[in-house]
């Protein structure tokens, strides 16, 4: 899935602690669907070990801060 041009920065993680990451985003970046957006784990893919989540950001500085923290 691709979001519109207002979400130009994308980071993909392969981690299981996405709830902790989501809480960090709320505290450090702002509201979901305002400054950041997350595509969750595909349940069928998770069954075979795929834990990837994709995170989108409107601002470059948020994507950089996120990457430095979680990648």
ABEGO torsion letter per residue (X at the ends): XBBBAABABBBBBBBAAAAAAAAAAAAAAEBBGAABBBBBBBAAAAAAGBABBBBBBABAAAAAAAAAAAX
